[in-house]
C-alpha cells in the first residue's frame, strides 16, 4: 500500500528507458499503484508506441510527463532529476559488441544521472536495473545455486559480451556512490524477461549462429521472469523502506527446462530444425573457438569463451526467496499463464512479420 512506501503518490518518480520493453511495464505498474507524477525519459529516436498506448488507456496524460533527452548530456540529467524522489534506471547499452560503447552508454550515463540527482539533494531511492548476466559460475561440476550471494564476474572483458561488461561496471559504479556519497541505492538483477512485446527464444535455450538452431540448454532450467512480474519487483524495490544497499534477483517460480521450453515453442509458435548439443560437446566447441581466436591474434573475434560457457550453460538452481521476504513480492502471472501469453504473442508476431 502507498502508505507503507517511502514516498507518497504525488511525489515525482523518474523512469529512464521508459519506452523500452521492461520500462513501459514499470510505468504501467506505477500507474496501477496510483502514482500521479511519473516522469519518463526516452531517447529522441525511441519508439514510444507502447508508452503512448499505456498513457492513453489509463487516461494518464496528467500523471505522466514524457521528456526526450540523452543521459550523456549533463544538462539533460540536471533537468530530468529536478524534484525527483525515486529513480528507476532502466536505460542501458543494448546490442553493441564494443566494450567502449558499452562503458559509455551504461557507466558514463549512470554517473551523469547519479551526480545530477545527488546535487538536487532530494533523492530517496535509486534503483539500478542490472541483469543475471553479471554473475559468473562458481564451484566445480556440481549444480550451482544462483542467488544474491553468488560471485559477480571480476573480469567481464574476458566474457566477450559487451553487455555483461557494461552491467558489471555499472553495478560497481552504483555501489561506489553508495559507499562514498551515501547514494540510497538498490540493485535489481532480472533473469530472462519475457512476455508480449518481445518475440525471441531465450539465449539460455541455444543459438542459431551456425545456420541451424543448436539446442545447448538441454535439462537446464531457464531463469525466466514474466515482464509484469519483473516490473512489480522493480517497482517495489524503489518503494519498500529499509532496503538501501541491497541486491535482489528477479526470477519466477516453476521454471521450465530449456528442453521443455523449446518443445513448446516449436509446437505452439513455429517449427524449425534443431540439434541438441550435449554439454561436454558444447564446452569443447567453446574451447576450440577460444583457442582459434587466440591463435588468430584478433583476426577471429572471441565470440565464444569458456568463461561465457560456465556462466550460461552450467546447470543452476535459481532462487527468489529474498524478493518474497524483503519486498513482499508475489508472482502475479503464473509461469504457465505467462508462457501461454508469450507463445500466443510470438505466433501472431511471426504471422505478421513474415
C-alpha positions as CSV (number, residue, x, y, z in Angstrom):
1,X,0.0,0.0,0.0
2,X,1.3,3.5,-0.7
3,X,1.1,4.4,3.0
4,X,3.8,1.8,3.6
5,X,6.1,3.2,0.9
6,X,9.0,5.7,1.2
7,X,7.1,8.3,-0.9
8,X,3.5,9.4,-1.3
9,X,1.5,9.1,-4.5
10,X,2.2,12.7,-5.6
11,X,5.9,12.8,-5.3
12,X,8.0,12.7,-8.5
13,X,9.3,9.4,-9.9
14,X,11.8,9.2,-12.8
15,X,11.9,6.2,-15.1
16,X,14.8,6.1,-17.6
17,X,14.4,3.8,-20.6
18,X,10.6,4.2,-20.2
19,X,9.7,3.3,-23.7
20,X,11.6,0.0,-23.6
21,X,10.2,-3.5,-23.1
22,X,10.6,-3.6,-19.3
23,X,10.4,0.2,-18.8
24,X,7.0,0.6,-20.3
25,X,5.7,-2.1,-17.9
26,X,7.3,-0.4,-15.0
27,X,5.4,2.8,-15.9
28,X,2.2,0.9,-16.2
29,X,2.8,-0.7,-12.8
30,X,3.4,2.7,-11.2
31,X,0.1,4.0,-12.6
32,X,-1.7,0.9,-11.3
33,X,-0.4,1.7,-7.8
34,X,-1.8,5.2,-8.0
35,X,1.3,7.3,-8.5
36,X,0.5,10.7,-10.1
37,X,3.9,12.2,-11.0
38,X,5.8,9.8,-13.2
39,X,8.5,11.4,-15.4
40,X,9.5,9.2,-18.3
41,X,12.9,9.7,-20.1
42,X,13.1,8.4,-23.7
43,X,15.6,8.9,-26.5
44,X,14.9,11.1,-29.5
45,X,14.9,8.0,-31.6
46,X,12.8,5.8,-29.3
47,X,9.7,4.1,-30.5
48,X,7.2,5.3,-27.9
49,X,4.2,3.5,-29.3
50,X,3.6,1.2,-26.3
51,X,4.3,4.0,-23.8
52,X,1.8,6.2,-25.6
53,X,-0.8,3.4,-25.5
54,X,-0.3,2.9,-21.8
55,X,-0.8,6.7,-21.2
56,X,-3.9,6.7,-23.3
57,X,-5.5,3.5,-21.9
58,X,-5.0,4.8,-18.3
59,X,-6.2,8.4,-19.1
60,X,-2.8,9.4,-17.6
61,X,-1.9,12.4,-19.6
62,X,-1.9,14.5,-16.4
63,X,0.0,11.9,-14.5
64,X,2.8,11.2,-16.9
65,X,5.5,13.6,-18.1
66,X,7.5,12.4,-21.2
67,X,10.9,14.0,-21.7
68,X,13.2,13.3,-24.6
69,X,16.8,13.5,-23.7
70,X,20.2,11.9,-23.5
71,X,21.9,10.8,-20.4
72,X,25.3,11.7,-21.9
73,X,24.2,15.3,-21.6
74,X,24.8,16.6,-18.1
75,X,22.3,19.4,-18.7
76,X,19.6,16.9,-19.6
77,X,20.4,14.9,-16.4
78,X,20.1,18.1,-14.3
79,X,16.7,18.8,-15.9
80,X,15.2,15.4,-15.6
81,X,16.3,14.8,-11.9
82,X,14.9,18.0,-10.5
83,X,12.5,17.3,-7.6
84,X,12.8,13.5,-8.2
85,X,12.4,11.3,-5.1
86,X,12.8,7.8,-6.7
87,X,14.7,6.9,-9.9
88,X,14.2,3.6,-11.8
89,X,17.2,3.4,-14.1
90,X,16.5,1.0,-16.9
91,X,18.2,2.8,-19.8
92,X,21.2,0.7,-20.9
93,X,23.5,-0.1,-23.8
94,X,21.9,-2.9,-25.8
95,X,23.2,-4.6,-28.9
96,X,26.7,-3.3,-29.0
97,X,29.7,-5.6,-29.2
98,X,32.2,-2.9,-28.4
99,X,33.3,-2.6,-24.8
100,X,34.0,1.1,-25.0
101,X,30.5,1.8,-26.3
102,X,29.0,-0.4,-23.5
103,X,31.0,1.6,-21.0
104,X,30.0,5.0,-22.4
105,X,26.3,4.1,-22.6
106,X,26.0,2.2,-19.4
107,X,28.6,3.6,-17.0
108,X,29.1,7.2,-18.1
109,X,25.4,7.8,-18.5
110,X,24.7,6.3,-15.0
111,X,27.4,8.5,-13.5
112,X,25.9,11.6,-15.0
113,X,22.4,10.6,-13.8
114,X,23.6,9.9,-10.2
115,X,25.7,13.1,-9.9
116,X,22.8,15.2,-11.1
117,X,20.3,13.5,-8.7
118,X,22.7,14.0,-5.7
119,X,23.2,17.7,-6.5
120,X,19.4,18.2,-6.2
121,X,19.6,16.6,-2.7
122,X,16.1,15.2,-2.6
123,X,16.6,11.6,-3.8
124,X,15.2,8.9,-1.6
125,X,15.9,5.8,-3.7
126,X,18.0,4.9,-6.8
127,X,17.0,1.6,-8.4
128,X,19.7,0.3,-10.7
129,X,18.3,-2.4,-13.1
130,X,21.1,-4.8,-13.7
131,X,21.0,-8.4,-15.0
132,X,21.7,-12.0,-14.3
133,X,24.5,-11.7,-16.9
134,X,26.8,-10.2,-14.2
135,X,27.2,-13.5,-12.4
136,X,30.0,-15.9,-13.0
137,X,30.0,-19.6,-12.5
138,X,31.2,-20.9,-9.1
139,X,32.0,-24.3,-7.8
140,X,33.1,-27.4,-9.6
141,X,30.9,-29.7,-11.6
142,X,28.1,-29.7,-9.2
143,X,24.8,-27.8,-9.8
144,X,25.2,-24.2,-8.8
145,X,22.6,-22.3,-6.6
146,X,22.5,-18.8,-8.0
147,X,21.2,-16.2,-5.6
148,X,22.2,-12.7,-4.5
149,X,25.3,-14.1,-2.7
150,X,26.7,-15.6,-5.9
151,X,30.0,-14.1,-7.2
152,X,30.0,-11.4,-9.8
153,X,32.3,-11.5,-12.8
154,X,35.6,-9.9,-11.9
155,X,37.0,-9.9,-15.5
156,X,33.9,-9.2,-17.6
157,X,36.1,-8.0,-20.5
158,X,37.1,-11.7,-21.0
159,X,33.5,-12.8,-21.4
160,X,33.3,-11.5,-25.0
161,X,30.0,-9.9,-24.0
162,X,29.9,-6.1,-24.0
163,X,26.5,-6.1,-22.3
164,X,28.0,-8.1,-19.4
165,X,31.0,-5.7,-19.2
166,X,28.7,-2.7,-19.1
167,X,26.4,-4.1,-16.5
168,X,29.2,-5.2,-14.2
169,X,30.9,-1.8,-14.4
170,X,27.6,0.0,-13.9
171,X,26.8,-2.0,-10.7
172,X,30.3,-1.2,-9.4
173,X,29.8,2.5,-10.0
174,X,26.4,2.5,-8.2
175,X,28.0,0.7,-5.2
176,X,30.9,3.1,-5.2
177,X,28.5,6.1,-5.0
178,X,26.6,4.3,-2.2
179,X,29.8,3.9,-0.2
180,X,31.3,7.3,-0.9
181,X,28.3,9.6,-1.4
182,X,25.6,7.8,0.6
183,X,23.5,7.1,-2.6
184,X,20.4,5.3,-1.3
185,X,20.6,2.6,-4.0
186,X,19.0,-0.8,-4.6
187,X,20.3,-3.1,-7.3
188,X,17.9,-5.5,-9.0
189,X,19.0,-8.3,-11.4
190,X,16.3,-9.8,-13.5
191,X,16.8,-13.1,-15.2
192,X,15.4,-13.6,-18.7
193,X,12.5,-11.3,-19.1
194,X,9.8,-12.4,-21.5
195,X,6.2,-11.6,-22.4
196,X,4.1,-9.8,-25.1
197,X,6.2,-7.1,-26.7
198,X,9.3,-9.1,-27.4
199,X,9.4,-12.2,-29.6
200,X,12.5,-14.2,-29.1
201,X,14.0,-17.5,-27.9
202,X,15.9,-17.1,-24.7
203,X,19.7,-17.3,-25.2
204,X,19.9,-19.9,-22.5
205,X,18.0,-22.3,-24.8
206,X,20.5,-22.2,-27.6
207,X,21.8,-20.3,-30.6
208,X,21.3,-20.3,-34.4
209,X,24.6,-18.7,-35.1
210,X,25.7,-21.5,-37.4
211,X,22.7,-21.5,-39.6
212,X,20.9,-24.2,-37.7
213,X,19.5,-23.9,-34.2
214,X,21.8,-25.5,-31.7
215,X,20.0,-26.5,-28.6
216,X,22.5,-26.2,-25.8
217,X,20.4,-25.8,-22.7
218,X,19.0,-29.3,-22.5
219,X,17.9,-30.1,-18.9
220,X,19.0,-26.7,-17.5
221,X,16.3,-24.6,-16.1
222,X,15.8,-21.1,-17.6
223,X,15.7,-18.1,-15.2
224,X,12.5,-16.7,-16.6
225,X,10.5,-13.8,-15.2
226,X,7.3,-12.7,-17.0
227,X,7.6,-9.0,-17.7
228,X,4.6,-8.0,-15.4
229,X,6.1,-9.9,-12.6
230,X,9.5,-8.4,-13.2
231,X,8.1,-4.8,-13.3
232,X,6.3,-5.4,-10.0
233,X,9.6,-6.4,-8.3
234,X,11.4,-3.5,-9.8
235,X,8.7,-1.0,-8.6
236,X,8.7,-2.5,-5.1
237,X,12.5,-2.2,-4.9
238,X,12.0,1.6,-5.3
239,X,9.3,1.9,-2.7
240,X,9.8,-0.5,0.2
241,X,11.6,1.1,3.2
242,X,14.8,-0.1,4.8
243,X,16.4,-2.0,1.9
244,X,19.1,0.5,0.9
245,X,22.3,-1.2,-0.3
246,X,20.5,-4.5,-1.1
247,X,20.7,-6.6,-4.2
248,X,17.7,-8.6,-5.5
249,X,17.5,-11.2,-8.1
250,X,14.2,-11.4,-10.0
251,X,13.0,-14.8,-11.2
252,X,9.7,-16.5,-11.3
253,X,8.5,-19.8,-9.7
254,X,8.1,-23.1,-11.6
255,X,10.8,-22.6,-14.2
256,X,10.8,-24.8,-17.3
257,X,13.8,-26.5,-18.5
258,X,15.4,-25.5,-21.8
259,X,14.2,-28.7,-23.4
260,X,10.6,-28.1,-22.2
261,X,10.6,-24.5,-23.4
262,X,11.9,-25.4,-26.9
263,X,9.5,-28.2,-27.3
264,X,6.5,-26.0,-26.5
265,X,7.9,-23.1,-28.7
266,X,8.2,-25.4,-31.7
267,X,4.7,-26.8,-31.1
268,X,2.9,-23.5,-30.4
269,X,4.8,-20.8,-32.3
270,X,6.7,-22.2,-35.3
271,X,8.5,-25.4,-36.3
272,X,12.2,-25.5,-37.3
273,X,15.1,-27.9,-37.2
274,X,17.2,-28.0,-34.1
275,X,20.1,-30.2,-33.0
276,X,20.8,-31.0,-29.3
277,X,24.4,-30.5,-28.4
278,X,25.4,-32.2,-25.1
279,X,27.2,-30.1,-22.6
280,X,30.5,-31.8,-22.9
281,X,30.5,-31.2,-26.7
282,X,29.3,-27.6,-26.4
283,X,32.1,-26.9,-23.9
284,X,34.6,-28.3,-26.5
285,X,33.2,-26.1,-29.2
286,X,33.6,-23.0,-26.9
287,X,37.1,-24.1,-26.0
288,X,38.0,-24.6,-29.7
289,X,36.6,-21.2,-30.7
290,X,38.5,-19.5,-27.9
291,X,41.8,-21.2,-28.9
292,X,41.4,-20.4,-32.6
293,X,40.5,-16.8,-31.7
294,X,43.7,-16.5,-29.6
295,X,45.8,-18.1,-32.4
296,X,44.4,-15.7,-35.0
297,X,45.7,-12.7,-33.0
298,X,42.5,-10.7,-33.4
299,X,41.5,-11.8,-36.9
300,X,38.8,-14.1,-35.4
301,X,36.8,-12.5,-32.6
302,X,36.4,-14.5,-29.3
303,X,32.7,-14.7,-29.7
304,X,32.5,-17.8,-27.6
305,X,34.7,-18.3,-24.5
306,X,34.9,-20.8,-21.7
307,X,34.0,-18.1,-19.2
308,X,30.8,-17.5,-21.1
309,X,30.0,-21.2,-21.2
310,X,30.5,-21.7,-17.5
311,X,28.3,-18.7,-16.7
312,X,25.4,-19.6,-19.1
313,X,25.4,-23.4,-19.6
314,X,26.4,-24.7,-16.3
315,X,23.4,-26.2,-14.6
316,X,22.0,-23.8,-12.0
317,X,19.2,-23.6,-9.5
318,X,17.6,-20.1,-9.2
319,X,16.1,-18.7,-6.0
320,X,13.7,-15.8,-5.4
321,X,13.3,-16.1,-1.7
322,X,14.8,-12.6,-1.0
323,X,12.3,-10.6,-3.1
324,X,9.5,-12.5,-1.4
325,X,10.8,-11.9,2.1
326,X,12.1,-8.3,1.9
327,X,9.9,-6.8,-0.9
328,X,6.7,-8.8,-0.3
329,X,6.8,-9.7,-4.0
330,X,4.4,-12.4,-5.2
331,X,4.2,-13.7,-8.8
332,X,1.2,-12.0,-10.4
333,X,1.1,-14.1,-13.6
334,X,1.8,-17.8,-13.2
335,X,4.6,-19.3,-15.3
336,X,2.0,-21.4,-17.2
337,X,-0.1,-18.4,-18.0
338,X,2.9,-16.3,-18.9
339,X,4.2,-18.9,-21.3
340,X,0.8,-19.2,-22.9
341,X,0.6,-15.4,-23.4
342,X,4.1,-15.3,-24.7
343,X,3.7,-18.1,-27.2
344,X,0.5,-16.6,-28.5
345,X,2.2,-13.2,-28.9
346,X,5.1,-14.8,-30.8
347,X,2.8,-16.8,-33.1
348,X,0.9,-13.7,-34.0
349,X,4.1,-11.6,-34.4
350,X,5.7,-14.0,-36.8
351,X,2.4,-14.3,-38.9
352,X,2.5,-10.5,-39.4
353,X,6.2,-10.2,-39.9
354,X,6.8,-13.0,-42.4
